[in-house]
Amino acid sequence: MNPGSIVRCRNRDWVLLPSPDEGVYLLRPLTGATEDVVAVHKGLMELAKFDFAEEQVRSAAFPVPTRDDLSDAAGAHLLWQSARLTLREGASPFRSLGRISIRPKTYQFVPLLMALRLDPVRLLIADDVGVGKTIEALLIARELWDRGEIRRFCVLCPPSLCDQWQKELAEKANLEPVVVRSGTVSQLERQKPRSKTIYEHFPVIVASIDYLKSDRNRHAFLLHCPDLVIVDEAHGASPANSEAQQQRYELVRNLSQAPDRHLILLTATPHSGITSAFTTLLSLLRPDFVRMDAANLSEPERIELAKHFVQRTRKDIESAWQGSGCFPSRDPKDKIYHLSPHYREFFQRTYDYCHQLVTQSQGLEERRKKVHQWAALALLRCAMSSPAAALAAFEERKKRQAGDEYGLDERGQVMEASDESASDETPVSALASTEAASWDSELRRLRELQRMAARLLEERADSKLERCRELVLDLLREGFHPIVWCRFVATAEYLGDGLKAFLADKLPSATVTVVTGRLGDEERREKIAQIDPERPRVLVATDCLSEGINLQEKFSAALHYDLPWNPNRMEQREGRVDRFGQTAPVVKAIRFFGADNPVDGAVLEVLLNKAREIHKTLGTHVPVPEESESVTEALLNALLLRTPRERYKAPSLFQDDDSLEAHIQRFHLRWQADAEREKVNRTRFAQRAIKPEEVQRELEAADAVLGDPEAVRDFLLNAAQRLQIFIEPDRNHTGVYRIALSEAARATLPEALREALPASRSGKWTVSFESPTPEGAEYLGRNHRFVATLARYLLEEALTRKGAARAARCGVIATRAVPGPTTLLLLRVRYLVEQPDRPPLLSEEVRVLGFGGDPTSPAWLPDEQALRLLAEARPVANVPREEKQRRLAQVLPRWPELERALRPLLDQRAEELEGAHKRIRQALRLRVREWRLRPQLPPDLLGLLLLLPAEGRP
């Protein structure tokens, strides 16, 4: 018994699969999927052979249809669709295509093709923000899994992204991952055997890198680390000054030292402005890369690095990979506000206080001087963010004792360091006084500022809030759904309340949701999931959502209520909506700042405008050089060393400060040089050697076997008619359909289908067959639970003759599409893929073959003609049931002869498929000499359709 043959065991027919264990049979039901595979131990079977004959695995034959399996042409077409959509081990060179539930774009296969050239796979995928790096990594993981090259793999990511990765793996890759972090470990421990660790027992894991990096947890993970590790946001695992980031780096470095482990690093900012960190990141792929000078690569070095590194801009993709339409167009706008008289007075008083803090520090030792400067900067940020943020800072400061020290590790919270996610809480520790003697005087000034902030809240004299509300209303009326980004929790909550009250009067249907770092990861995810996609909506968020989170399905604009002090952060914010999967053709990105706010002016002039200029010229985001924090600190401190009058007299912020102006010019020159280097790197590592037409040809061939999105749509619409499922197109949205899910509609369906349907409060299920999926709709691909269940149910119903089968195994029609009697055979063919150094693989396809004339001497039709007849032939005259059965009785007994006659056709098809596999392998420079693909005969005769000429019939 060869793999791919039909066997019988336990009174049921199965397909025998290749088994890595010679002592075990792997059996898959005829109509089942790989998930239904059972293992039968040959030794136990031998012991039971005398008493339990039904336990034996013995050769069998696929059941041939009979003349009683009669229906119409539509039923035969539905059988073909059902059988095709149940395939998982497709015969195309990419084995993963039968199991993924997304429609990848052609350019997203490039990292997969690169990975297939490597053993082990060591890749750094650094495509632009929003290009789809997650999908690219999923394709690699699923392909390695389906080829049997890995049996376990893990995704390491920041804790806030664990749930998102779990969802992506389940919905897009049809895998069942578990999440490993502090809150889940106890539950997972109860689900595993005592003899194994979590990392041994669960084959697919999504783990918090911050949980595993600790000394307590790192050892067990490294001891049982899976075959493949994907590290998301990998720039956070490069060496840095912070202890947390250093621990992450040590974890990844240790796991990379296993020479046979597959490792994929994902980041849109591989060097984050620090060249040494980039080189160290590359050394995780290959230790010898640490000696490379990334800015001055020789040609041999570039060739070697290009095997492991891909970095493409959207312009690269749109120009070389037919990527136009993959991404939205970003429409950047600047909107200003003017301080109200009361707010201007509050700012001037706050500025005076901060100015005094800085000037008094000039004679102090360097560390205490820095404490004063950071305190002043923190207070200015709070004051200009909102009265609520300022008030929160003042109130918290009053609880503290004089003489509190400001931690050096908290500098990044004030300056918004790029190597750590800044906390969104008010940096109150920065308000600590350094001189106990001055505490009474300072406290009086703080109380006065606190009263002024409280009065702004009471009198609602905040023109920034008023202007923002108008902008949000305009966006909603234009059809956009904005995310309003804030720096501090207090500001987000204050703004959320203000928007809710305003929109309740102006646009009652709109919803406003506030998400901040005070919510746990699961609470944040739940709040976003609860947002109604059918209504106008606003999300007010802090930077706890700015990195790695997918928000493009429900939002289409970004408004920066608080300008970030790091351009990297701005790109991360806007990248939440401006990314692959965004269905809006245009996304708005609004920089919102005060025309008379010197703090905004300083950041705009030195950092944000330069970042926008580079993005406009280059078409991509370039990380800010590592000295950006010191530059920001210097320019803002220079601002604080001026008197308010001097600040407003100068037409340019720093034109009268020669030393600072020169410092900023040197910084901009460095940044421009980085941009030029980045432009060259993106050109050199855009992987243009892989030709789009080669990939596209194989994808189209896979569609012919597995079915493209249009085939899924046709199948569901045809099946809905047979099962009385009410489905109709949405008149307001192209490509969207609505399926009735009322209790009455559910009651008419078989139980297996009811269980596969989602719950719906509205009684309607909004779906689409397009990917990316239109807003508010759920994607129905071939691997969606309902589609897969429906296809399997109809196929099993037809093969087991349970009730009145909707999908017919046999049909006879009279049609004008043929000049003489024509027979269409619906076949399921299995192929054994023999590859060197690895166990064989089983592939399948469903084929439609046709012939004219008598079965004893068939005249075979071209494949395209047979398929077209199945899809397009329509009955135009009646054929009595007796004649149908008589005609079938003339053909069905001849199946053994037909099977022998079509063997040359199947051998030819095997050669075509082998050629497709070899083309891909040759393109990847892999061995092809010992690689073979053989058909496993006989094929399964799923069904048969006889077409009779209509001439002469009534």
Secondary structure, 3 states (H helix, E strand, C coil): CCCCCEEEECCEEEEEECCCCCCEEEEEECCCCHHHCEEEEHHHHHHCCCCCHHHCCEECCCCCCCCCCEECHHHHHHHHHHHHHHCCCECCCCHHHHCCCCCCCHHHHHHHHHHHCCCCCEEEECCCCCCCHHHHHHHHHHHHHHCCCCCCEEEEECHHHHHHHHHHHHHHHCCCCEEECCCCHHHHHHCCCCCCCHHHHCCEEEEEHHHHCCHHHHHHHHHCCCCEEEECCHHHHCCCCCHHHHHHHHHHHHHHCCCCCEEEEECCCCCCCCHHHHHHHHHCCCHHHHHCCCCCCCHHHHHHHHCCEECCCHHHHHHHCCCCCCCCEEEEEEEEECCCHHHHHHHHHHHHHHHHHHHHCCCCCHHHHHHHHHHHHHHHHHHHHCHHHHHHHHHHHHCCCCCCCCCHHHHHHHHCCCCCCCCCCCCHHHHCCCCHHHHHHHHHHHHHHHHHHHHHHHHCCCHHHHHHHHHHHHHHHCCCCEEEECCCHHHHHHHHHHHHHHHHHHCCCCEEEEECCCCCHHHHHHHHHCCCCCCCEEEEECHHHCCCCCCCCCCCEEEECCCCCCHHHHHHHHCCCCCCCCCCCEEEEEEEEECCCHHHHHHHHHHHHHHHHHHHHHCCCCCCCCCHHHHHHHHHHHHHHCCHHHHHHCCCCCCCCHHHHHHHHHHHHHHHHHHHHHHHHHHHCCCCCCCHHHHHHHHHHHHHHHCCHHHHHHHHHHHHHHHCCCEEECCCCCCEEEEECCHHHHHCCCHHHHHHCCCCCCCEEEEECCCCCCCCCEECCCCCHHHHHHHHHHHHHHHHCCCCCCCCCEEEEEECCCCCCEEEEEEEEEEEEECCCCCCEEEEEEEEEEEECCCCCCEECCHHHHHHHHHHCCCCECCCHHHHHHHHHHHHHHHHHHHHHCHHHHHHHHHHHHHHHHHHHHHCCCCCCCCEEEEEEEEEEEEEEEEEECCCCC
